[in-house]
Amino acid sequence: MANYSGSCHCGAVRFSLQTETIDRGLRCNCSICVRKGALMSPEVYDVQQLRYEAEADALVCYQFGSGVAKHFFCGRCGIYPFHETLRQPGHYRVNLGCIDQLDATTLPFQVFDGKHLI
């Protein structure tokens, strides 16, 4: 198991992640993911693997459509560090660009067809 740490740009939202080594990413073609342009973790994590903390009023949640998925971002710097998934509520994907130990620009990725999720 590897231990990763990350944050939004200003550091008001921080997280730690325990998982296997991350060596690839995932891009989604749904309307919000295309616009935010983040490279996400291909794996989903539960609350035992992903732990986060945020300064008061820094972590903001945006929901749309069915309202099941929760897209979290920092209300101060605007960066998206993670989201709770539509298909597995209580599980999260992480923005790999927010992880200190990774250079997300060098990771290969696959495309997920979130645009056609029902």
Backbone as CSV, one residue per row, in Angstrom:
resi,resn,N_x,N_y,N_z,CA_x,CA_y,CA_z,C_x,C_y,C_z
1,MET,0.834,-1.188,0.000,0.000,0.000,0.000,0.876,1.247,0.000
2,ALA,0.397,2.244,-0.723,1.084,3.534,-0.772,0.250,4.563,-0.018
3,ASN,0.921,5.532,0.558,0.248,6.635,1.239,0.502,7.906,0.449
4,TYR,-0.576,8.578,0.077,-0.491,9.821,-0.675,-1.107,10.929,0.147
5,SER,-0.677,12.155,-0.114,-1.291,13.324,0.513,-1.565,14.339,-0.583
6,GLY,-2.551,15.176,-0.337,-2.895,16.170,-1.339,-3.699,17.300,-0.751
7,SER,-3.973,18.278,-1.622,-4.734,19.441,-1.176,-5.242,20.209,-2.379
8,CYS,-6.094,21.157,-2.086,-6.477,22.139,-3.096,-5.281,23.078,-3.287
9,HIS,-5.402,24.102,-4.074,-4.287,25.004,-4.342,-3.874,25.810,-3.109
10,CYS,-4.841,26.320,-2.372,-4.515,27.178,-1.221,-4.254,26.397,0.062
11,GLY,-4.562,25.096,0.085,-4.316,24.263,1.256,-5.437,24.243,2.281
12,ALA,-6.540,24.901,1.998,-7.659,24.915,2.946,-8.376,23.564,3.002
13,VAL,-8.270,22.769,1.927,-8.814,21.411,1.881,-7.630,20.470,1.682
14,ARG,-7.469,19.529,2.619,-6.360,18.584,2.561,-6.907,17.168,2.681
15,PHE,-6.174,16.220,2.115,-6.605,14.830,2.231,-5.408,13.893,2.253
16,SER,-5.655,12.685,2.745,-4.679,11.602,2.671,-5.388,10.410,2.049
17,LEU,-4.612,9.623,1.334,-5.166,8.505,0.583,-4.254,7.306,0.745
18,GLN,-4.844,6.176,1.095,-4.093,4.931,1.200,-4.623,4.000,0.127
19,THR,-3.742,3.602,-0.804,-4.147,2.763,-1.924,-2.921,2.097,-2.535
20,GLU,-3.163,1.300,-3.538,-2.063,0.758,-4.324,-1.405,1.918,-5.070
21,THR,-0.233,1.688,-5.617,0.462,2.719,-6.377,-0.410,3.205,-7.525
22,ILE,-0.511,4.507,-7.691,-1.312,5.094,-8.767,-0.400,5.296,-9.973
23,ASP,-0.725,4.621,-11.072,0.114,4.701,-12.258,-0.663,5.033,-13.528
24,ARG,-1.923,5.413,-13.361,-2.752,5.787,-14.509,-3.909,6.631,-14.002
25,GLY,-4.610,7.256,-14.925,-5.731,8.105,-14.557,-6.974,7.791,-15.369
26,LEU,-7.991,8.597,-15.146,-9.277,8.427,-15.809,-9.816,9.812,-16.161
27,ARG,-10.257,9.957,-17.374,-10.953,11.185,-17.793,-12.389,10.805,-18.103
28,CYS,-13.310,11.636,-17.677,-14.733,11.410,-17.902,-15.232,12.445,-18.902
29,ASN,-16.175,12.038,-19.741,-16.698,12.949,-20.758,-18.058,13.550,-20.390
30,CYS,-18.462,13.461,-19.114,-19.731,14.081,-18.723,-19.569,15.608,-18.722
31,SER,-20.673,16.304,-18.616,-20.654,17.763,-18.764,-19.796,18.470,-17.719
32,ILE,-19.789,18.023,-16.489,-18.987,18.708,-15.468,-17.510,18.343,-15.583
33,CYS,-17.211,17.083,-15.845,-15.806,16.652,-15.920,-15.090,17.258,-17.120
34,VAL,-15.771,17.362,-18.248,-15.156,17.993,-19.417,-14.784,19.428,-19.082
35,ARG,-15.649,20.109,-18.372,-15.397,21.512,-18.045,-14.297,21.701,-16.998
36,LYS,-14.236,20.794,-16.013,-13.193,20.964,-14.994,-11.856,20.400,-15.453
37,GLY,-11.848,19.471,-16.400,-10.615,18.996,-17.011,-9.665,18.240,-16.110
38,ALA,-10.125,17.699,-15.030,-9.252,17.008,-14.083,-8.975,15.574,-14.521
39,LEU,-7.808,15.079,-14.161,-7.487,13.665,-14.313,-7.839,13.005,-12.990
40,MET,-8.782,12.085,-13.034,-9.291,11.470,-11.810,-8.658,10.113,-11.570
41,SER,-8.751,9.650,-10.345,-8.286,8.310,-10.000,-9.172,7.295,-10.710
42,PRO,-8.576,6.248,-11.267,-9.394,5.222,-11.909,-10.128,4.359,-10.878
43,GLU,-9.603,4.317,-9.676,-10.215,3.545,-8.593,-11.110,4.449,-7.759
44,VAL,-12.090,3.842,-7.095,-12.901,4.583,-6.130,-12.452,4.166,-4.734
45,TYR,-12.552,5.093,-3.801,-12.047,4.873,-2.451,-13.150,5.093,-1.433
46,ASP,-13.122,4.287,-0.368,-14.089,4.483,0.706,-13.488,5.389,1.778
47,VAL,-14.264,5.662,2.809,-13.820,6.603,3.840,-12.672,6.069,4.685
48,GLN,-12.402,4.767,4.606,-11.235,4.221,5.300,-9.952,4.537,4.541
49,GLN,-10.056,4.675,3.209,-8.882,4.948,2.377,-8.653,6.446,2.164
50,LEU,-9.728,7.194,2.015,-9.634,8.635,1.779,-10.126,9.377,3.009
51,ARG,-9.243,10.136,3.588,-9.603,10.954,4.756,-9.295,12.402,4.409
52,TYR,-10.218,13.275,4.735,-9.988,14.676,4.403,-10.361,15.575,5.567
53,GLU,-9.791,16.766,5.522,-10.126,17.804,6.488,-10.120,19.129,5.746
54,ALA,-10.913,20.027,6.229,-11.023,21.333,5.580,-11.199,22.409,6.639
55,GLU,-10.626,23.553,6.349,-10.843,24.701,7.222,-12.322,25.080,7.160
56,ALA,-12.792,25.777,8.163,-14.208,26.150,8.261,-14.709,26.792,6.973
57,ASP,-15.792,26.288,6.482,-16.485,26.797,5.297,-15.670,26.718,4.006
58,ALA,-14.564,25.965,3.981,-13.755,25.887,2.759,-14.283,24.848,1.782
59,LEU,-14.768,23.715,2.269,-15.218,22.641,1.387,-16.659,22.894,0.965
60,VAL,-16.859,23.017,-0.330,-18.184,23.309,-0.884,-18.598,22.131,-1.761
61,CYS,-19.882,21.832,-1.786,-20.412,20.714,-2.563,-21.344,21.228,-3.652
62,TYR,-21.159,20.696,-4.855,-22.046,21.012,-5.971,-22.699,19.725,-6.433
63,GLN,-24.024,19.734,-6.579,-24.776,18.582,-7.066,-25.671,19.022,-8.201
64,PHE,-25.876,18.132,-9.153,-26.770,18.428,-10.271,-27.424,17.133,-10.715
65,GLY,-28.304,17.202,-11.682,-28.966,16.001,-12.206,-29.714,15.269,-11.111
66,SER,-29.346,14.024,-10.883,-30.016,13.192,-9.881,-29.718,13.650,-8.455
67,GLY,-28.661,14.428,-8.262,-28.287,14.895,-6.931,-27.580,13.851,-6.084
68,VAL,-27.246,12.709,-6.678,-26.573,11.656,-5.926,-25.071,11.941,-5.818
69,ALA,-24.422,12.206,-6.935,-22.988,12.508,-6.916,-22.766,13.848,-6.220
70,LYS,-21.654,13.939,-5.519,-21.307,15.174,-4.817,-19.931,15.610,-5.289
71,HIS,-19.872,16.744,-5.943,-18.623,17.283,-6.478,-18.119,18.340,-5.501
72,PHE,-17.008,18.033,-4.841,-16.471,18.921,-3.825,-15.390,19.819,-4.413
73,PHE,-15.370,21.059,-3.964,-14.334,21.987,-4.381,-14.058,22.952,-3.244
74,CYS,-12.908,23.595,-3.328,-12.545,24.572,-2.314,-13.233,25.888,-2.632
75,GLY,-13.968,26.418,-1.690,-14.666,27.683,-1.865,-13.740,28.885,-1.867
76,ARG,-12.483,28.683,-1.547,-11.520,29.795,-1.538,-10.730,29.864,-2.840
77,CYS,-10.134,28.747,-3.269,-9.310,28.775,-4.497,-10.011,28.148,-5.699
78,GLY,-11.127,27.438,-5.475,-11.917,26.881,-6.570,-11.486,25.524,-7.084
79,ILE,-10.440,24.933,-6.509,-9.930,23.656,-7.010,-10.794,22.501,-6.529
80,TYR,-11.001,21.537,-7.449,-11.758,20.313,-7.189,-10.799,19.210,-6.738
81,PRO,-10.818,18.797,-5.454,-9.912,17.737,-5.011,-10.486,16.317,-5.124
82,PHE,-11.810,16.170,-5.008,-12.416,14.828,-5.064,-13.920,14.954,-5.230
83,HIS,-14.546,13.811,-5.567,-16.009,13.782,-5.625,-16.525,12.430,-5.157
84,GLU,-17.733,12.435,-4.638,-18.429,11.208,-4.268,-19.167,10.731,-5.512
85,THR,-19.043,9.471,-5.835,-19.522,8.976,-7.121,-21.031,8.763,-7.191
86,LEU,-21.524,8.821,-8.412,-22.933,8.563,-8.687,-23.266,7.089,-8.493
87,ARG,-22.438,6.224,-9.034,-22.744,4.795,-9.026,-22.392,4.095,-7.724
88,GLN,-21.538,4.706,-6.899,-21.179,4.125,-5.611,-21.175,5.214,-4.540
89,PRO,-22.355,5.664,-4.117,-22.393,6.669,-3.059,-21.580,6.198,-1.848
90,GLY,-20.886,7.144,-1.212,-20.009,6.799,-0.096,-18.604,6.428,-0.541
91,HIS,-18.368,6.454,-1.845,-17.053,6.180,-2.422,-16.627,7.371,-3.261
92,TYR,-15.317,7.572,-3.330,-14.782,8.801,-3.911,-13.756,8.530,-5.000
93,ARG,-13.679,9.454,-5.954,-12.574,9.541,-6.896,-11.819,10.819,-6.540
94,VAL,-10.516,10.794,-6.772,-9.643,11.897,-6.387,-9.079,12.557,-7.641
95,ASN,-8.942,13.867,-7.604,-8.273,14.615,-8.664,-6.776,14.358,-8.506
96,LEU,-6.188,13.611,-9.448,-4.780,13.227,-9.325,-3.839,14.422,-9.382
97,GLY,-4.286,15.531,-9.953,-3.487,16.745,-9.974,-3.317,17.371,-8.601
98,CYS,-4.115,16.953,-7.627,-4.032,17.483,-6.261,-3.119,16.660,-5.362
99,ILE,-2.614,15.538,-5.853,-1.766,14.675,-5.034,-0.315,15.134,-5.130
100,ASP,0.289,15.384,-3.972,1.648,15.923,-3.893,2.688,15.023,-4.563
101,GLN,2.557,13.718,-4.426,3.577,12.789,-4.888,3.452,12.412,-6.370
102,LEU,2.490,12.956,-7.096,2.267,12.590,-8.496,2.441,13.781,-9.428
103,ASP,2.857,13.495,-10.648,2.793,14.469,-11.738,1.723,13.943,-12.681
104,ALA,0.506,14.408,-12.509,-0.638,13.895,-13.267,-0.486,14.104,-14.771
105,THR,0.342,15.050,-15.180,0.507,15.314,-16.615,1.278,14.201,-17.319
106,THR,1.927,13.320,-16.566,2.713,12.247,-17.173,1.991,10.903,-17.175
107,LEU,0.824,10.816,-16.546,0.133,9.534,-16.408,-0.717,9.204,-17.634
108,PRO,-0.668,7.954,-18.093,-1.592,7.538,-19.144,-3.005,7.501,-18.562
109,PHE,-4.006,7.585,-19.427,-5.375,7.571,-18.923,-6.311,6.906,-19.916
110,GLN,-7.444,6.459,-19.396,-8.524,5.956,-20.229,-9.685,6.926,-20.105
111,VAL,-10.620,6.855,-21.037,-11.788,7.738,-21.026,-12.996,6.934,-20.571
112,PHE,-13.738,7.508,-19.631,-14.972,6.903,-19.118,-16.144,7.643,-19.730
113,ASP,-17.135,6.911,-20.211,-18.302,7.508,-20.856,-19.371,7.886,-19.836
114,GLY,-19.085,8.898,-19.044,-20.044,9.390,-18.056,-21.169,10.195,-18.689
115,LYS,-20.953,10.654,-19.900,-21.952,11.455,-20.612,-23.248,10.664,-20.814
116,HIS,-23.139,9.349,-20.927,-24.303,8.535,-21.202,-24.776,7.711,-19.994
117,LEU,-24.312,8.062,-18.796,-24.807,7.391,-17.589,-26.267,7.764,-17.364
118,ILE,-27.011,6.829,-16.923,-28.423,7.082,-16.622,-28.625,7.095,-15.135
